[in-house]
Amino acid sequence: MAITVLVIDDNPKIRELLTEYLQLVGMNVIVLEDGKRIMETIETHHPDVVILDIIMPGKDGFSILKSIKRKYILPVIMLTARGEVTDKIVGLELGADDYLTKPFNSRELEARIKATLRAYRSINLDTKHAALTSELNTPGEKIIEGCFSLNTANHTLTINETEIMLSIMENRLLIAMMSRPKQIFSRETLINIINDGSDIIAFDRSIDAHISRLRAKIKAIGGNPKTVKTIRGSGYMFVPEPS
């Protein structure tokens, strides 16, 4: 699966250099010259990692970093011409995952991107799995998102006063995704979630079959099956319908 990198830098030569090299090594690259459209771009393109310059006109890199970390679970590598230790400390304290000073070696940046993603995915998979497993084991909880109402105790989904029964797997999938609307869940994460404490073992592409059946049930009671959205190359996410 190709890595998607969002590069935010006001220097056109840096943007061109990074785009050319990262595409050469098989990564997808999206570029912005400032942070004006950062949230819209993340929502649309779902990057795996952000390469963020600090010194830019208007909103600086530190402010952009805070905005990203406030809303998204997304690794950020700071890229700057400054080499002062204080800048690195501020960036790391605000949540930066790594730091690289210009001028930089393109191969080193590639290695840092891959190392950051390996560490990030490993740590956050464990964290997300633990948090979601805790939610799955909370009895009697009702989750409401838009016109969807999920009773986690009796495995029923209600849409506009019409109710349908869910299987154990379908119930677990919806608990996970409705608890984190608009968050992308990889197949691996969903497998870990629905296998936890279940007598039925899910594996790889069986997730697709469970999602397909879940969509069919949503459609059967008048809901939009596209509420469970496929994110190509990444997994699935729940996008609430208006109530």
Number of C-alpha atoms within 10 A of each C-alpha: 7 12 19 19 24 24 24 25 24 19 14 12 10 16 18 11 11 20 19 13 15 19 15 10 12 12 17 16 19 17 20 18 17 22 23 12 10 18 14 10 16 18 12 9 13 17 19 20 23 26 22 28 30 22 18 17 12 10 13 15 23 21 13 20 23 14 14 19 15 10 9 12 13 19 24 26 24 24 24 22 13 16 12 9 9 10 16 19 13 12 22 17 10 14 18 22 21 18 21 21 15 12 11 12 10 13 12 11 18 16 11 17 22 14 12 18 19 11 13 16 14 11 11 13 16 13 12 15 17 14 13 20 19 10 16 23 14 11 11 11 15 15 15 17 16 12 14 21 18 23 20 23 14 15 19 17 25 19 20 13 11 11 16 14 14 20 13 15 23 23 22 25 23 23 24 26 20 22 17 15 14 16 19 18 21 15 19 14 17 22 20 18 24 24 15 16 11 12 8 11 13 18 15 10 11 13 20 15 10 16 20 15 16 21 19 14 20 22 15 14 16 13 19 16 17 15 16 22 16 16 14 7 11 15 18 21 23 23 18 18 13 8 10
